[in-house]
Amino acid sequence: MGNGHDRLEEVRERFARSEFHSAFLGLRLDRVAEGQVDVSLALEPRHLNLVGTLHGGMIATLADTATGLAYRTVLEPGTSHVTSSLTVAPGRTGTVIARGGVIKRGRRFGYAEADVVDGDGTLLARATATFTIMSERAQ
């Protein structure tokens, strides 16, 4: 990747190709900017837990996707990353948006946060993620 614009386009393209994120889960990539990403989900019954609220695993997936993609927008050329830690809290039903943002960018480790909010902007969960930065493998 030659510049930040290339990284943003790469994030958009990777998301569009991901069957897991779009086809299987139904996630949408709403916004991509340097260090920031918004991912949304229109909740369906398949996203709910046994008591009828948004499944914690879905909250974690939204938060991990938003923080991970946000961090990907600021990676140096030739590097990649993996989530090494993610913490979330419970949420409710409705349309949800995860707004991920990079807080600390480093050569070996990084830190990002995501707020998961409902359609009214009510905070459902705040997630924090740390990332391990490594050399990118040839694909």
C-alpha distance (Angstrom), angle and dihedral (degrees) to the residues before:
residue distance angle dihedral
M1 . . .
G2 3.74 . .
N3 3.78 102.4 .
G4 3.79 145.4 -5.2
H5 3.81 92.3 -85.0
D6 3.82 89.3 58.5
R7 3.82 90.4 52.3
L8 3.81 91.5 51.0
E9 3.80 91.1 50.6
E10 3.80 90.5 46.4
V11 3.82 90.2 54.5
R12 3.80 90.9 50.7
E13 3.81 92.2 48.3
R14 3.81 95.0 46.2
F15 3.79 91.1 50.0
A16 3.81 92.2 48.5
R17 3.82 90.2 52.7
S18 3.82 94.5 47.6
E19 3.79 110.3 104.4
F20 3.81 89.1 -175.6
H21 3.79 95.5 58.2
S22 3.79 103.0 37.1
A23 3.82 109.4 21.7
F24 3.81 101.2 30.7
L25 3.82 101.6 34.7
G26 3.80 100.6 22.8
L27 3.81 96.1 -128.2
R28 3.81 120.7 161.3
L29 3.79 126.8 -152.3
D30 3.81 102.2 -137.5
R31 3.81 103.2 169.7
V32 3.79 137.3 12.9
A33 3.80 122.7 -174.9
E34 3.79 132.8 148.6
G35 3.80 105.3 -65.7
Q36 3.82 94.0 -4.6
V37 3.80 136.0 85.4
D38 3.82 133.8 170.2
V39 3.81 118.4 -155.4
S40 3.81 121.1 -178.0
L41 3.77 137.6 -167.1
A42 3.80 129.5 -164.9
L43 3.79 99.6 -145.7
E44 3.77 119.9 -123.0
P45 3.82 129.2 -179.2
R46 3.83 89.5 -94.4
H47 3.82 89.6 65.4
L48 3.82 95.1 56.3
N49 3.78 129.8 92.9
L50 3.82 126.7 -129.5
V51 3.82 92.8 -79.2
G52 3.81 93.9 50.3
T53 3.79 101.3 -103.6
L54 3.79 129.6 115.1
H55 3.81 107.6 -70.5
G56 3.80 114.1 -112.2
G57 3.79 89.4 -130.8
M58 3.81 89.1 59.8
I59 3.80 90.8 50.6
A60 3.80 88.8 50.7
T61 3.82 91.4 47.6
L62 3.81 92.0 49.8
A63 3.79 91.7 47.5
D64 3.81 94.0 44.5
T65 3.80 91.3 48.6
A66 3.81 93.7 47.9
T67 3.81 95.8 45.4
G68 3.80 93.8 41.2
L69 3.78 95.0 49.6
A70 3.81 91.2 44.0
Y71 3.79 89.4 53.7
R72 3.80 91.8 45.9
T73 3.82 88.8 61.1
V74 3.83 90.5 64.5
L75 3.82 101.3 40.4
E76 3.78 118.2 124.9
P77 3.82 115.7 -114.2
G78 3.80 112.0 -85.0
T79 3.81 95.0 25.6
S80 3.78 134.6 102.8
H81 3.79 134.8 -176.1
V82 3.79 144.1 -146.0
T83 3.79 129.2 -158.1
S84 3.79 107.3 -107.3
S85 3.81 96.9 177.9
L86 3.81 135.7 13.6
T87 3.79 129.0 176.6
V88 3.82 125.2 -172.6
A89 3.80 139.8 168.1
P90 3.86 129.7 -141.4
G91 3.81 126.1 -78.6
R92 3.82 144.5 -171.0
T93 3.80 139.2 -119.3
G94 3.83 129.7 -77.2
T95 3.79 134.2 68.3
V96 3.77 109.7 -31.3
I97 3.80 134.5 -162.9
A98 3.79 126.7 -164.2
R99 3.81 113.1 -153.2
G100 3.78 109.1 -163.8
G101 3.78 124.7 -169.0
V102 3.78 136.7 176.8
I103 3.80 112.9 -118.2
K104 3.82 102.5 172.9
R105 3.77 126.5 18.5
G106 3.80 119.1 -164.5
R107 3.78 140.6 164.8
R108 3.84 94.6 -113.6
F109 3.81 105.0 15.2
G110 3.79 136.9 24.9
Y111 3.78 138.9 -172.1
A112 3.82 131.0 -147.5
E113 3.79 137.4 168.0
A114 3.78 134.3 -152.7
D115 3.77 131.0 -161.9
V116 3.80 113.2 -152.1
V117 3.82 108.8 -154.6
D118 3.79 135.6 175.8
G119 3.81 125.5 -123.1
D120 3.82 90.6 -83.3
G121 3.80 92.2 52.8
T122 3.81 94.0 -106.8
L123 3.79 110.6 152.7
L124 3.81 110.0 -114.8
A125 3.79 98.8 171.0
R126 3.76 142.7 -9.1
A127 3.76 117.1 -145.9
T128 3.76 129.8 -165.4
A129 3.78 122.7 -161.3
T130 3.76 135.0 -173.4
F131 3.79 121.8 -159.2
T132 3.77 134.4 -155.7
I133 3.80 111.6 -141.5
M134 3.81 118.8 -147.0
S135 3.77 142.0 159.8
E136 3.78 112.8 -71.2
R137 3.78 115.1 -110.5
A138 3.78 120.3 -132.1
Q139 3.79 110.2 -104.3
